[in-house]
Structures are given as structure tokens and as C-alpha cells.
């Protein structure tokens, strides 16, 4: 049975998501190690969601709740959040709804910015991490590979994602009213990870030319050389933060890389009153749009794309600084483009139904194998009996083999039909009543085959 525990910008707070974003792969390992019936776990942790996809290998009809509680305990140990908080913020999905949800997520339909292009890569890397940790399973492999295929189908057949939308591009759109000329604005990029390249590309698309990069992990020189920008050293970081018109942070650090004290120190280093709004000076020219006319320059803009947060909340209290973080960005996310989104969800729905049909058909495989073995044993016994009576002709043997195949055709077709309808019990009962074949299905996949089962987690 596939199970999903999901927290996102739609049902959780950013404070909780920030805590959940730390230790995702460790949580997956704990889940599999601490609950034997869990044959696999893949955790997708991004700036706006935390999702644990679980493969439960239990006998048919067994409740998934023990596995859910074990998973919550594992997440609690990794994140430091108590179980009650997790139950309040995690949504449980099981049955056919798991595939549809992941396919929609991978296609960008559940993102803050509908159609964002980064999420497909994040989902793919989550599977790669699970492989490296040894926590994936054949069914989770099939689920995630099909999700990637569906995402490509949505991208190719609809307008979703065609504009290369992303969180960073939305953030820069929101900053447009503050930046009159990106080509002359002094920009500091903090971070050199996966998101830094996309952030730099988005800045350049806006016309930004005066961009520098700082890396808390010491990778700034390499990143700067490969992207033709200037690197900032640790010693110059505070001063460069103070000089910048726009700062964009996108690191994977668990602690804050910019706080009020750092900005104050940086302003002092470049000879600016730490408690005054920065105006035009030789070292810190004011290049922001003069939306607010008057003697003071408009605020310096710091865009925090990190989760956990890269920028301490006290930065918002520093005079002359405006902080734009993920929570604020999500509030301003554009409405979905209705036609493209409707088409995309139709593609996702069809792909999810096909995935579930295959899964449900496979759920009765042990019963079909048992029936085939029973019929083939009877066939072979009749062939042996015919030979013992002196009838060893190929025609007789061929006729018996053909008869066995004909007899099995209808039961195999009915197995697929009943499995898709979630009526595995009817098939198992029939086998037992007619032939005395008693089969216990090894997994509970069919127990929740009715559409999506979604809801809160009971205490």
C-alpha cells in the first residue's frame, strides 16, 4: 500500500515547514529501520513542502495507522517537532490518491507558483537520495518514474511551465517596483547550490549586470569563475551586504547567514550610519526606484529564498531594509491560468488512473498464479493419465493444453476487472468456494482502492 504524509504551504505554516526541511533523508531512514512492515520511504523536502511517500508491505486489509504513527515518530525525531504538532500539520493520503498527488506536485500544479520548473528536478533528486540511502522500493520506483513521465507530458502538452516560472522569478517580479534599472543595481547573490544558478539566470533575464556571489561554504570563487561574476570573501561579506541594493539568498544552511548585527557591522565598515537609511554614497550608490519621493532613498531589498530561512527575522527591523521571504512571496503568488491548469490536471488524472489500474491488477497476481498452478497441475495429470492408457499422441496433449488455456482466459480477465473495481475479496472468495484455493494477498494495496483517501491524522 502506498501512503503519503504531506505538509505544504497550503496546509501548514512556514515555521513548521522550515523545521521539517531539515533532516528529510534521515527521517526516511528512521522510518524504514524502525517499522519493519515499511518496505520503502522517499522524502520530498523543498522550500514549500515536506512529503513522505511510504510503501507499506502488510497483509490484505491491515490498517495503515501503525505505520503512519511510526513515520510521525521518525519525523519528530528528525525535526524536533512534537507528534501532536505533526498530526495537526500533516495530511494523510492513501490508496489511489497518492499517485495523483505526486503527479500533480511533480508537474508544478501544487506549487506556490503554478507551473514552476524546479519541482520536477527536486522530486527526481529525492528518489536519487532514497536510492543512495537504500530506502526506496520497486513500487516507489515505479511511482516516481511515472511521476517524471507525467511531468514531461504536462510540460509538452499544456502551457504550464512554458514561461519558466519559479519562486525566484516571482520574487523579482515583486521587486520590480523597487528597482528602476536592473543593469545598474548592485546585486549580491548568497549561495552557490542548485538554486543559485537559477537565481542568477533570473537576475540576468531582468538585466542585472553588477552581480557578486558569496558562499558560506567557501565555493564562491569556483561559482564566480564559471558564471563570469565576482566572488566575495568572508572578510568582505558584511560590507558587501551593506553596499548591495538587492541581496538574494538561496543557501542550504541550517542557520542564518544574514542578521541585523551583520548589516549594522557592514554599514559601519563602509562608513555609513548604521541606524540611517542608506542613501547615495561613493561606496553604496542608491540605485533603487525612487517610488517614495523625499530626502531618503528607498529601502535596500533582501530576498530570502532559503528554507530553513537564510535571513534572521530581526533584519526586518533594521532601518532602510525591506525583507521579502518565502511566506510573503507565497501571498502574492499569481492565480492559476485556468485553461492550462485544467488540461494539465486532466493529464495528471489519467496518468494516476492508469498507474492505479496497473497496481490493482498486480494486487491479484498471487491469486491468478495460484489458479494457473492448480489448472496446470490438473492438465499435467490428465496428460500423464492419457499416456498411461497408451494415448501419447501430440494431438491429445495439444488439445489438453489448449483446453487449460481456454479455461483460464475468463478467470484472468475477471481478475483484472475485479481488481480495478476494488473487489479482490469477491475473486478470492470464488477461488476458495469453487476450487478450495486459499490465497492471502501479501500487500494491502487493494484495501484502499476506492478513489483518494485523504484526511487529517487522528491522535
C-alpha positions as CSV (number, residue, x, y, z in Angstrom):
1,X,0.0,0.0,0.0
2,X,1.3,3.5,-0.8
3,X,0.9,6.1,1.9
4,X,1.6,9.8,1.9
5,X,2.2,12.2,4.7
6,X,2.1,15.8,3.3
7,X,2.7,19.3,4.7
8,X,2.9,22.2,2.3
9,X,2.2,26.0,2.0
10,X,-1.5,25.0,1.6
11,X,-2.0,23.3,5.0
12,X,1.0,24.2,7.2
13,X,2.9,27.2,8.4
14,X,6.3,28.2,7.1
15,X,7.7,27.9,10.6
16,X,6.7,24.2,10.6
17,X,7.9,23.7,7.1
18,X,11.3,25.2,8.0
19,X,11.7,22.7,10.8
20,X,10.6,19.8,8.6
21,X,13.0,20.7,5.8
22,X,15.9,19.7,8.0
23,X,16.8,16.0,8.2
24,X,14.5,14.7,5.5
25,X,16.6,11.8,4.3
26,X,17.4,10.9,7.9
27,X,13.6,10.7,8.6
28,X,13.2,8.2,5.7
29,X,16.0,6.0,7.0
30,X,14.4,6.1,10.5
31,X,11.0,5.2,9.1
32,X,12.3,2.1,7.3
33,X,14.6,1.0,10.2
34,X,12.1,1.4,13.0
35,X,9.0,-0.1,11.3
36,X,9.6,-3.5,9.7
37,X,6.4,-3.5,7.5
38,X,7.6,-0.4,5.7
39,X,9.5,-1.6,2.7
40,X,10.4,1.8,1.4
41,X,10.3,5.6,2.1
42,X,11.1,8.6,-0.1
43,X,11.0,12.1,1.4
44,X,10.5,15.2,-0.8
45,X,11.6,18.3,1.1
46,X,11.5,21.6,-0.7
47,X,11.1,25.2,0.4
48,X,7.3,24.9,0.4
49,X,6.6,21.3,1.2
50,X,7.6,18.2,3.1
51,X,6.2,14.9,1.9
52,X,6.9,11.3,2.9
53,X,5.9,8.6,0.4
54,X,5.8,5.2,2.1
55,X,5.4,1.7,0.8
56,X,3.7,-0.5,3.4
57,X,4.0,-4.3,3.0
58,X,1.3,-5.6,5.2
59,X,-1.3,-8.4,4.7
60,X,-4.5,-7.5,2.8
61,X,-6.9,-5.4,4.9
62,X,-4.5,-4.4,7.6
63,X,-4.8,-0.8,8.9
64,X,-2.0,1.6,7.8
65,X,-2.3,3.6,11.0
66,X,0.6,1.8,12.9
67,X,2.9,2.7,10.0
68,X,1.6,6.3,10.0
69,X,2.3,6.7,13.7
70,X,5.8,5.1,13.3
71,X,6.5,7.5,10.5
72,X,5.4,10.5,12.5
73,X,7.7,9.5,15.4
74,X,10.6,9.3,12.9
75,X,9.8,12.7,11.5
76,X,9.5,14.1,15.1
77,X,13.0,12.7,15.9
78,X,14.5,14.3,12.8
79,X,12.8,17.7,13.0
80,X,12.4,18.2,16.7
81,X,8.7,18.9,16.3
82,X,6.4,17.0,18.7
83,X,3.9,14.4,17.4
84,X,0.8,16.5,18.1
85,X,2.2,19.4,16.0
86,X,2.9,17.0,13.2
87,X,-0.5,15.4,13.3
88,X,-2.0,18.9,13.1
89,X,0.2,19.8,10.1
90,X,0.4,16.6,8.1
91,X,-2.3,15.3,5.8
92,X,-2.7,11.6,5.3
93,X,-3.3,10.3,1.8
94,X,-3.5,6.6,0.9
95,X,-4.8,4.5,-1.9
96,X,-5.1,5.9,-5.5
97,X,-4.8,9.5,-4.3
98,X,-1.1,9.1,-3.6
99,X,-0.2,8.8,-7.3
100,X,-2.4,11.6,-8.4
101,X,-1.0,13.9,-5.7
102,X,2.7,13.2,-6.6
103,X,2.0,13.5,-10.3
104,X,0.4,16.9,-9.7
105,X,3.3,18.0,-7.4
106,X,5.9,17.0,-10.0
107,X,4.0,18.8,-12.7
108,X,4.1,22.0,-10.7
109,X,0.3,22.1,-10.1
110,X,0.6,22.2,-6.3
111,X,3.4,24.8,-6.1
112,X,3.2,28.4,-4.8
113,X,3.9,29.4,-8.4
114,X,1.8,27.1,-10.5
115,X,4.0,25.5,-13.2
116,X,7.3,26.2,-11.6
117,X,10.1,24.4,-13.3
118,X,12.3,23.4,-10.4
119,X,10.0,20.9,-8.6
120,X,10.4,18.1,-11.2
121,X,14.2,18.1,-10.5
122,X,13.6,18.2,-6.8
123,X,11.3,15.2,-6.9
124,X,13.9,13.3,-9.1
125,X,16.7,14.1,-6.6
126,X,14.5,12.9,-3.7
127,X,14.3,9.5,-5.4
128,X,18.1,9.5,-6.1
129,X,18.7,10.3,-2.4
130,X,16.4,7.4,-1.3
131,X,18.4,5.1,-3.6
132,X,21.6,6.2,-2.1
133,X,20.2,5.7,1.4
134,X,18.7,2.3,0.5
135,X,15.1,3.3,1.4
136,X,13.3,3.0,-1.9
137,X,11.3,0.0,-3.1
138,X,10.1,-1.3,-6.5
139,X,6.7,0.3,-6.1
140,X,8.1,3.6,-5.1
141,X,10.5,3.4,-8.0
142,X,7.5,2.9,-10.3
143,X,5.6,5.7,-8.7
144,X,8.3,8.3,-9.0
145,X,9.4,7.3,-12.5
146,X,5.8,7.6,-13.7
147,X,5.6,11.0,-12.0
148,X,8.6,12.2,-14.0
149,X,7.0,10.9,-17.2
150,X,3.7,12.7,-16.4
151,X,5.5,15.9,-15.6
152,X,7.1,15.8,-19.1
153,X,3.7,15.1,-20.7
154,X,2.2,18.1,-18.9
155,X,5.0,20.4,-19.9
156,X,4.9,19.3,-23.6
157,X,1.1,19.3,-24.0
158,X,0.0,22.4,-22.0
159,X,1.1,25.9,-21.3
160,X,2.0,25.1,-17.7
161,X,5.7,25.9,-17.1
162,X,6.2,27.3,-20.5
163,X,7.2,30.7,-19.1
164,X,9.8,29.1,-16.8
165,X,8.0,30.3,-13.8
166,X,9.7,29.9,-10.4
167,X,9.8,31.3,-6.9
168,X,12.8,33.4,-7.7
169,X,11.2,34.9,-10.8
170,X,8.1,35.7,-8.9
171,X,10.2,37.4,-6.2
172,X,12.0,39.5,-8.8
173,X,8.6,40.5,-10.3
174,X,7.6,41.7,-6.9
175,X,10.8,43.7,-6.7
176,X,10.1,45.5,-10.0
177,X,8.5,48.4,-8.2
178,X,11.7,49.0,-6.2
179,X,14.3,48.6,-9.0
180,X,14.2,51.2,-11.8
181,X,17.3,49.9,-13.6
182,X,18.5,46.3,-13.0
183,X,21.5,46.9,-15.2
184,X,23.0,49.4,-12.7
185,X,21.7,47.8,-9.5
186,X,24.3,46.3,-7.2
187,X,23.2,42.7,-6.5
188,X,24.7,40.2,-4.1
189,X,23.8,36.5,-4.5
190,X,24.4,34.4,-1.3
191,X,24.7,30.7,-2.1
192,X,26.2,28.5,-4.8
193,X,23.9,25.5,-4.6
194,X,21.3,24.1,-7.0
195,X,19.1,27.2,-6.7
196,X,21.9,29.7,-7.2
197,X,22.2,29.1,-10.9
198,X,18.5,29.5,-11.5
199,X,18.6,32.7,-9.4
200,X,21.5,34.1,-11.3
201,X,19.8,33.3,-14.7
202,X,16.6,35.0,-13.5
203,X,18.6,38.1,-12.4
204,X,20.3,38.3,-15.8
205,X,17.0,37.9,-17.6
206,X,15.9,41.1,-15.7
207,X,19.0,42.8,-17.0
208,X,21.2,42.6,-13.9
209,X,24.9,43.0,-14.7
210,X,26.5,44.0,-11.5
211,X,26.2,40.7,-9.6
212,X,28.6,39.3,-6.9
213,X,28.4,36.0,-5.1
214,X,29.2,34.9,-1.6
215,X,29.3,31.3,-0.4
216,X,29.1,30.3,3.3
217,X,30.7,27.0,2.3
218,X,33.6,28.6,0.5
219,X,32.6,27.8,-3.1
220,X,32.2,31.4,-4.3
221,X,35.4,31.5,-6.3
222,X,34.5,28.5,-8.4
223,X,31.0,29.6,-8.9
224,X,32.0,33.1,-9.8
225,X,34.6,31.8,-12.4
226,X,32.1,29.5,-14.1
227,X,29.4,32.2,-14.3
228,X,31.6,35.2,-15.0
229,X,30.8,37.3,-11.9
230,X,32.9,38.5,-8.9
231,X,33.3,36.5,-5.8
232,X,33.0,38.0,-2.3
233,X,35.3,36.8,0.5
234,X,34.3,36.1,4.1
235,X,36.1,39.2,5.3
236,X,34.3,41.4,2.8
237,X,30.8,39.8,3.2
238,X,29.3,42.2,5.8
239,X,30.5,45.3,3.9
240,X,29.1,43.9,0.6
241,X,25.7,43.2,2.2
242,X,25.6,46.8,3.3
243,X,26.6,48.1,-0.2
244,X,24.1,45.9,-2.2
245,X,20.9,47.3,-3.5
246,X,19.4,43.8,-3.7
247,X,20.5,40.7,-1.8
248,X,19.2,37.3,-2.9
249,X,19.9,34.4,-0.5
250,X,19.5,30.8,-1.5
251,X,21.7,28.6,0.6
252,X,21.0,25.2,2.3
253,X,22.5,26.3,5.6
254,X,20.5,25.5,8.7
255,X,21.5,28.7,10.4
256,X,21.0,32.4,9.4
257,X,23.7,33.9,7.2
258,X,22.4,37.4,7.5
259,X,21.1,39.1,10.6
260,X,20.7,42.6,11.9
261,X,24.1,42.6,13.6
262,X,25.9,41.7,10.3
263,X,24.1,44.6,8.4
264,X,24.9,47.0,11.2
265,X,28.6,45.9,11.2
266,X,28.8,46.2,7.4
267,X,27.4,49.7,7.4
268,X,30.0,50.7,9.9
269,X,32.7,49.2,7.8
270,X,31.8,51.3,4.8
271,X,31.3,54.5,6.8
272,X,27.5,54.6,6.8
273,X,25.4,55.5,9.8
274,X,24.2,52.0,11.0
275,X,20.9,53.4,12.1
276,X,20.2,55.5,9.0
277,X,18.6,54.5,5.7
278,X,21.4,54.1,3.2
279,X,21.4,56.9,0.6
280,X,23.7,57.6,-2.3
281,X,27.4,57.4,-1.3
282,X,30.5,56.5,-3.2
283,X,30.6,53.0,-1.8
284,X,26.8,52.5,-1.7
285,X,25.1,54.3,-4.6
286,X,21.3,54.3,-4.3
287,X,20.0,52.6,-7.3
288,X,16.6,51.6,-6.2
289,X,13.5,53.1,-7.8
290,X,12.5,56.3,-6.1
291,X,9.0,55.2,-5.6
292,X,9.0,57.1,-2.3
293,X,10.0,60.7,-3.1
294,X,11.8,62.6,-0.4
295,X,15.2,63.0,1.0
296,X,15.7,59.4,1.9
297,X,16.5,56.6,-0.5
298,X,14.1,53.7,-0.7
299,X,14.9,50.6,1.3
300,X,17.5,48.0,0.5
301,X,15.8,44.8,-0.6
302,X,16.8,41.4,0.8
303,X,15.1,38.4,-0.8
304,X,15.3,35.3,1.3
305,X,14.6,32.1,-0.8
306,X,16.0,29.7,1.8
307,X,14.2,27.2,3.9
308,X,15.4,27.0,6.6
309,X,15.5,30.8,6.5
310,X,18.8,32.2,5.5
311,X,17.9,35.7,6.9
312,X,17.1,36.3,10.5
313,X,13.7,37.9,11.2
314,X,15.3,40.8,13.0
315,X,16.6,42.1,9.7
316,X,13.1,43.5,9.0
317,X,13.6,45.9,12.0
318,X,16.8,47.4,10.6
319,X,16.2,50.9,9.2
320,X,16.3,51.0,5.5
321,X,15.9,47.3,4.9
322,X,12.9,45.6,3.3
323,X,12.8,41.8,3.7
324,X,11.0,39.6,1.2
325,X,10.8,36.0,2.3
326,X,9.0,32.9,1.1
327,X,6.0,33.4,3.2
328,X,5.5,36.9,1.8
329,X,6.2,35.7,-1.8
330,X,3.5,33.0,-1.5
331,X,0.9,35.5,-0.5
332,X,1.4,37.3,-3.8
333,X,1.5,34.1,-6.0
334,X,-0.5,34.6,-9.2
335,X,-3.7,32.8,-9.8
336,X,-3.7,29.7,-11.9
337,X,-4.1,30.0,-15.6
338,X,-7.4,28.2,-15.7
339,X,-7.3,26.6,-19.2
340,X,-3.8,25.3,-19.0
341,X,-4.2,24.1,-15.4
342,X,-7.5,22.3,-16.3
343,X,-5.8,20.5,-19.2
344,X,-2.8,19.6,-17.0
345,X,-4.9,18.2,-14.2
346,X,-6.8,16.1,-16.8
347,X,-3.5,14.6,-17.9
348,X,-2.4,14.0,-14.3
349,X,-5.8,12.3,-13.5
350,X,-5.5,9.9,-16.5
351,X,-1.9,9.0,-15.6
352,X,-2.9,8.4,-12.0
353,X,-5.8,6.2,-13.0
354,X,-3.5,4.2,-15.3
355,X,-1.0,3.8,-12.6
356,X,-3.6,2.6,-10.1
357,X,-5.1,0.2,-12.7
358,X,-1.8,-1.5,-13.1
359,X,-1.2,-1.6,-9.3
360,X,-4.7,-3.1,-8.7
361,X,-4.3,-5.7,-11.4
362,X,-1.0,-6.7,-9.9
363,X,-2.6,-6.9,-6.4
364,X,-4.4,-10.2,-7.5
365,X,-1.3,-11.7,-9.1
366,X,-0.8,-14.2,-6.3
367,X,-4.4,-15.4,-6.7
368,X,-4.0,-15.7,-10.5
369,X,-0.7,-17.6,-10.1
370,X,-2.4,-20.0,-7.7
371,X,-5.3,-20.6,-10.1
372,X,-2.9,-21.2,-13.0
373,X,-0.8,-23.6,-10.9
374,X,-4.0,-25.5,-10.0
375,X,-5.2,-25.8,-13.6
376,X,-1.8,-26.7,-14.9
377,X,-1.4,-29.5,-12.3
378,X,-4.8,-30.9,-13.5
379,X,-3.7,-30.6,-17.1
380,X,-0.4,-32.4,-16.5
381,X,-2.1,-35.1,-14.5
382,X,-4.5,-35.7,-17.4
383,X,-1.7,-35.8,-19.9
384,X,0.1,-38.4,-17.7
385,X,-3.1,-40.4,-17.4
386,X,-3.6,-40.4,-21.2
387,X,0.0,-41.6,-21.7
388,X,-0.5,-44.4,-19.1
389,X,-3.5,-45.6,-21.2
390,X,-1.3,-45.7,-24.3
391,X,-2.5,-42.4,-25.7
392,X,0.7,-40.4,-26.2
393,X,-0.3,-38.6,-29.3
394,X,0.7,-34.9,-29.7
395,X,-2.9,-34.2,-30.7
396,X,-4.3,-35.2,-27.3
397,X,-1.6,-33.3,-25.4
398,X,-2.1,-30.2,-27.5
399,X,-5.9,-30.4,-27.0
400,X,-5.5,-30.6,-23.2
401,X,-3.0,-27.7,-23.2
402,X,-5.4,-25.6,-25.3
403,X,-8.3,-26.5,-23.1
404,X,-6.4,-25.3,-20.0
405,X,-5.7,-22.0,-21.7
406,X,-9.3,-21.5,-22.7
407,X,-10.5,-22.3,-19.1
408,X,-8.1,-19.8,-17.7
409,X,-8.9,-16.9,-20.0
410,X,-12.2,-15.8,-18.4
411,X,-10.9,-16.0,-14.8
412,X,-7.8,-13.9,-15.7
413,X,-10.0,-11.3,-17.4
414,X,-12.3,-11.2,-14.4
415,X,-9.3,-10.9,-12.1
416,X,-8.3,-7.6,-13.9
417,X,-11.8,-6.3,-13.9
418,X,-12.5,-7.1,-10.2
419,X,-9.1,-5.7,-9.2
420,X,-9.7,-2.4,-10.9
421,X,-13.1,-2.2,-9.2
422,X,-11.6,-2.9,-5.8
423,X,-13.4,-6.2,-5.5
424,X,-10.5,-8.5,-4.8
425,X,-12.5,-10.2,-2.0
426,X,-15.0,-11.4,-4.5
427,X,-12.3,-13.1,-6.6
428,X,-10.6,-14.7,-3.5
429,X,-14.0,-16.0,-2.2
430,X,-14.8,-17.5,-5.6
431,X,-11.5,-19.3,-5.8
432,X,-11.9,-20.8,-2.3
433,X,-15.6,-21.8,-2.9
434,X,-15.0,-23.4,-6.3
435,X,-11.6,-24.9,-6.1
436,X,-10.5,-24.8,-2.5
437,X,-7.7,-22.4,-3.3
438,X,-7.0,-20.2,-0.2
439,X,-4.8,-17.2,-1.1
440,X,-3.8,-14.4,1.3
441,X,-2.7,-11.3,-0.6
442,X,0.8,-10.1,0.5
443,X,0.1,-6.4,0.4
444,X,-2.8,-4.1,1.3
445,X,-2.9,-2.2,-2.0
446,X,-6.5,-3.0,-2.7
447,X,-7.8,-2.2,0.7
448,X,-7.9,1.4,-0.1
449,X,-8.6,1.2,-3.8
450,X,-11.6,3.5,-3.8
451,X,-10.5,6.9,-5.1
452,X,-8.3,9.0,-3.0
453,X,-8.5,8.6,0.8
454,X,-7.3,11.9,2.3
455,X,-7.7,13.4,5.7
456,X,-6.2,14.5,9.0
457,X,-4.3,12.1,11.2
458,X,-6.2,11.0,14.3
459,X,-4.4,11.2,17.6
